[in-house]
């Protein structure tokens, strides 16, 4: 019998039951606002003008979502978010995995100092560097481009730390066996380390994609051309018009429309997130 099966068969202690009940209660409280937004997005605006109470979508309508889709620039905003999020995720995974392998397995001058500097980046609020970033990209004439939207987010100290800790936990005997077959660092990294780090890479990739898709502040600063808006900035730019002319139902539909892709992504890959976080915490 495995440890997981044995844990499920063991009776729960009263303290465990209490913690579980409290956790469920907090989860329900956290979900109520999102459920309320979802319900309002399916209600006619005429009904919402009378009352926004209730957690049942009655009467039911899809008109609010149709109003959002009718906006000509929405497909462009979705494409921008997809390009930025996918590119950022791929580059962060590549940079963090290589840097993590270097810090975990290679010896080079000033490695401890450089690792401390990388981790120190976690303590710097992103808002602190907005003005230098904006000025730098403005001087280079790179605003309103995918490069400007992606590049500032490639510095991911948490990704480097996560991959470094994971690679440090890999037994060195695997590398020694590979070196006996005359494998170099690149071969060891690509053929041994990367396949073993799939749970950590999946977790880091999902968190990076979610952060990139939900990012609002930097795209708001960098993208001044409406065609370069991401979906978060684009929908936010028309929310005031929706609230006044189209109604609160269309406003809620735009929020659901922007959140649906990442919710679906999380539902599909949630077991990889849990496995990766648990593995990193355990190691």
C-alpha positions as CSV (number, residue, x, y, z in Angstrom):
1,X,0.0,0.0,0.0
2,X,1.4,3.4,-1.0
3,X,1.8,6.3,1.4
4,X,-1.0,8.2,-0.4
5,X,-3.5,5.4,0.0
6,X,-2.5,4.8,3.6
7,X,-3.0,8.6,4.3
8,X,-6.5,8.5,2.7
9,X,-7.5,5.4,4.8
10,X,-6.3,6.9,8.1
11,X,-9.1,8.6,10.2
12,X,-8.9,12.3,10.3
13,X,-8.1,14.0,13.6
14,X,-10.5,16.7,14.9
15,X,-7.9,19.3,14.2
16,X,-7.5,18.2,10.6
17,X,-11.3,18.3,10.2
18,X,-11.5,21.8,11.6
19,X,-8.7,23.1,9.4
20,X,-10.4,21.5,6.4
21,X,-13.8,23.2,7.2
22,X,-12.1,26.6,7.7
23,X,-10.3,26.2,4.4
24,X,-13.5,25.3,2.6
25,X,-15.3,28.3,4.2
26,X,-12.6,30.7,3.1
27,X,-12.7,29.2,-0.4
28,X,-16.4,29.7,-0.6
29,X,-16.1,33.3,0.5
30,X,-13.4,33.9,-2.1
31,X,-15.5,32.3,-4.9
32,X,-18.7,34.3,-4.2
33,X,-17.5,37.6,-5.9
34,X,-16.4,35.6,-9.0
35,X,-19.6,33.7,-9.1
36,X,-21.5,37.0,-8.8
37,X,-19.6,38.4,-11.8
38,X,-20.3,35.3,-13.8
39,X,-24.0,35.4,-13.0
40,X,-24.3,39.1,-13.9
41,X,-22.6,38.6,-17.2
42,X,-25.5,36.3,-18.3
43,X,-28.3,38.6,-17.1
44,X,-30.0,41.2,-19.3
45,X,-28.9,44.8,-18.6
46,X,-32.6,45.8,-18.1
47,X,-32.8,43.3,-15.3
48,X,-29.6,44.5,-13.7
49,X,-30.8,48.1,-13.8
50,X,-33.6,47.0,-11.4
51,X,-31.4,44.8,-9.2
52,X,-28.0,43.1,-9.2
53,X,-28.9,40.7,-6.3
54,X,-29.1,37.0,-6.7
55,X,-26.7,34.2,-7.7
56,X,-28.9,32.6,-10.4
57,X,-28.6,33.8,-14.1
58,X,-32.3,34.3,-14.6
59,X,-33.4,35.5,-17.0
60,X,-30.6,34.2,-19.2
61,X,-29.0,35.9,-22.1
62,X,-25.8,35.8,-24.2
63,X,-26.2,39.4,-25.5
64,X,-23.5,40.8,-23.2
65,X,-20.9,38.5,-24.6
66,X,-22.1,39.2,-28.2
67,X,-21.6,43.0,-27.5
68,X,-18.0,42.3,-26.4
69,X,-17.2,40.2,-29.4
70,X,-18.6,42.8,-31.8
71,X,-15.8,45.2,-30.8
72,X,-13.5,45.1,-33.8
73,X,-10.3,45.4,-31.8
74,X,-11.0,42.5,-29.4
75,X,-9.5,39.8,-31.6
76,X,-6.4,41.9,-32.0
77,X,-6.1,42.3,-28.3
78,X,-6.4,38.6,-27.7
79,X,-3.7,38.0,-30.3
80,X,-1.4,40.5,-28.6
81,X,-1.9,38.8,-25.2
82,X,-1.3,35.4,-26.7
83,X,1.9,36.4,-28.5
84,X,3.3,38.3,-25.4
85,X,2.4,35.6,-22.9
86,X,3.7,32.7,-25.1
87,X,6.9,34.4,-26.0
88,X,7.5,35.6,-22.4
89,X,6.9,32.1,-21.0
90,X,9.2,30.4,-23.5
91,X,12.1,32.9,-22.9
92,X,11.7,32.8,-19.1
93,X,11.8,29.0,-19.1
94,X,14.9,29.0,-21.3
95,X,16.8,31.7,-19.3
96,X,15.7,30.5,-15.8
97,X,16.6,26.8,-16.6
98,X,20.1,27.7,-17.9
99,X,20.8,30.1,-15.1
100,X,19.5,27.6,-12.5
101,X,21.8,24.9,-14.0
102,X,24.8,27.2,-13.9
103,X,24.2,28.2,-10.3
104,X,23.5,24.7,-9.2
105,X,26.2,22.7,-11.0
106,X,28.9,24.9,-12.5
107,X,31.8,26.7,-10.8
108,X,32.6,30.3,-12.0
109,X,34.0,33.5,-10.4
110,X,31.7,35.4,-8.1
111,X,28.9,32.8,-8.2
112,X,27.7,33.3,-4.6
113,X,27.7,37.1,-5.1
114,X,25.8,36.9,-8.4
115,X,23.3,34.5,-6.9
116,X,22.6,36.8,-4.0
117,X,22.2,39.7,-6.5
118,X,19.7,37.7,-8.5
119,X,17.7,36.8,-5.4
120,X,17.8,40.4,-4.2
121,X,15.7,41.2,-7.3
122,X,12.8,39.7,-5.5
123,X,12.9,42.5,-3.0
124,X,12.7,45.3,-5.6
125,X,9.0,46.3,-6.4
126,X,8.5,46.5,-10.1
127,X,6.9,50.0,-9.8
128,X,10.3,51.3,-8.7
129,X,11.9,50.7,-12.1
130,X,9.0,51.8,-14.2
131,X,10.3,55.3,-14.9
132,X,13.8,54.1,-15.9
133,X,12.3,51.4,-18.1
134,X,9.9,53.8,-19.8
135,X,12.7,56.3,-20.4
136,X,15.0,53.6,-21.8
137,X,12.5,52.1,-24.2
138,X,11.4,55.6,-25.2
139,X,14.9,56.6,-26.1
140,X,15.3,53.4,-28.2
141,X,12.0,54.0,-29.9
142,X,10.7,50.6,-28.9
143,X,7.4,51.4,-27.3
144,X,4.3,50.0,-29.0
145,X,6.1,46.8,-29.9
146,X,6.1,43.2,-28.8
147,X,9.8,43.6,-27.8
148,X,8.9,46.3,-25.3
149,X,6.0,44.3,-23.8
150,X,8.1,41.1,-23.4
151,X,11.7,42.2,-22.6
152,X,11.2,43.8,-19.1
153,X,9.6,40.7,-17.7
154,X,12.3,38.3,-18.8
155,X,14.2,39.0,-15.6
156,X,12.5,36.4,-13.3
157,X,14.5,35.9,-10.0
158,X,11.9,33.5,-8.7
159,X,12.3,31.4,-11.8
160,X,16.1,31.3,-11.4
161,X,15.7,30.4,-7.7
162,X,13.2,27.7,-8.4
163,X,15.3,26.0,-11.0
164,X,18.5,26.3,-9.0
165,X,16.9,24.6,-6.0
166,X,15.5,21.9,-8.2
167,X,18.8,21.2,-10.0
168,X,20.7,21.1,-6.7
169,X,18.4,18.2,-5.6
170,X,19.2,16.1,-8.6
171,X,21.7,13.4,-7.6
172,X,25.2,14.1,-8.8
173,X,25.7,10.4,-9.7
174,X,23.6,11.0,-12.8
175,X,26.0,13.6,-14.1
176,X,29.0,11.5,-13.2
177,X,27.6,8.6,-15.1
178,X,27.0,10.9,-18.1
179,X,30.6,12.2,-18.0
180,X,31.9,8.6,-18.1
181,X,30.2,8.5,-21.5
182,X,32.1,11.8,-22.4
183,X,29.0,13.9,-22.2
184,X,29.6,17.7,-21.9
185,X,27.6,20.2,-19.9
186,X,25.3,21.0,-22.7
187,X,24.4,17.3,-23.3
188,X,23.9,16.8,-19.6
189,X,21.7,19.8,-19.4
190,X,19.5,19.0,-22.4
191,X,19.4,15.2,-22.1
192,X,19.3,14.7,-18.3
193,X,18.5,17.8,-16.4
194,X,15.7,19.2,-18.5
195,X,13.7,16.0,-18.7
196,X,14.0,15.5,-15.0
197,X,12.9,19.1,-14.3
198,X,9.6,18.9,-16.3
199,X,7.4,19.4,-13.1
200,X,9.3,22.5,-12.1
201,X,9.4,23.8,-15.7
202,X,5.6,23.2,-16.0
203,X,4.9,25.1,-12.8
204,X,7.2,28.0,-13.7
205,X,5.7,28.1,-17.2
206,X,2.1,28.2,-16.0
207,X,2.8,30.9,-13.4
208,X,4.7,33.0,-16.0
209,X,1.9,32.7,-18.5
210,X,-0.7,33.7,-16.0
211,X,1.4,36.6,-14.9
212,X,2.0,37.8,-18.4
213,X,-1.7,37.4,-19.4
214,X,-2.9,39.3,-16.3
215,X,-0.2,42.0,-16.5
216,X,-1.8,45.4,-16.7
217,X,0.6,48.1,-15.5
218,X,3.5,47.8,-17.9
219,X,1.4,47.2,-21.0
220,X,-0.6,50.3,-19.9
221,X,2.6,52.3,-19.8
222,X,4.3,50.9,-22.9
223,X,1.4,50.4,-25.3
224,X,-0.1,53.7,-26.3
225,X,-1.3,52.5,-29.7
226,X,-4.7,50.8,-29.5
227,X,-3.6,48.1,-31.9
228,X,-0.9,47.1,-29.4
229,X,-3.1,46.8,-26.4
230,X,-3.2,43.5,-24.6
231,X,-6.6,42.2,-23.6
232,X,-6.4,43.5,-20.0
233,X,-5.6,47.0,-21.1
234,X,-8.0,47.0,-24.1
235,X,-11.0,45.9,-22.1
236,X,-10.2,48.3,-19.3
237,X,-10.0,51.1,-21.8
238,X,-13.6,50.6,-22.8
239,X,-15.1,49.7,-19.4
240,X,-16.3,53.2,-18.7
241,X,-18.2,53.3,-22.0
242,X,-19.7,49.9,-21.3
243,X,-20.9,50.9,-17.9
244,X,-22.6,54.1,-19.2
245,X,-23.9,52.9,-22.6
246,X,-24.0,49.1,-22.7
247,X,-24.7,48.4,-19.1
248,X,-23.1,46.6,-16.2
249,X,-23.9,43.2,-17.8
250,X,-21.6,43.8,-20.7
251,X,-19.0,45.1,-18.2
252,X,-19.1,41.9,-16.3
253,X,-19.0,39.9,-19.6
254,X,-15.8,41.6,-20.5
255,X,-14.2,40.6,-17.2
256,X,-15.3,37.0,-17.8
257,X,-14.1,37.1,-21.4
258,X,-10.6,38.2,-20.3
259,X,-10.4,35.6,-17.5
260,X,-11.7,32.6,-19.3
261,X,-8.5,31.5,-21.1
262,X,-6.4,31.5,-17.9
263,X,-9.1,29.8,-15.9
264,X,-9.3,27.1,-18.5
265,X,-5.5,26.8,-18.6
266,X,-5.4,26.4,-14.8
267,X,-8.1,23.8,-14.8
268,X,-6.3,21.7,-17.4
269,X,-2.8,21.9,-15.7
270,X,-3.7,22.2,-12.1
271,X,-2.3,18.8,-11.2
272,X,1.1,19.8,-12.7
273,X,1.1,23.0,-10.6
274,X,0.3,21.1,-7.4
275,X,2.9,18.5,-8.2
276,X,5.6,21.0,-9.1
277,X,5.0,23.1,-6.0
278,X,4.9,20.1,-3.7
279,X,8.1,18.7,-5.2
280,X,9.9,22.0,-4.9
281,X,8.7,22.5,-1.3
282,X,9.7,18.9,-0.4
283,X,13.2,19.3,-1.9
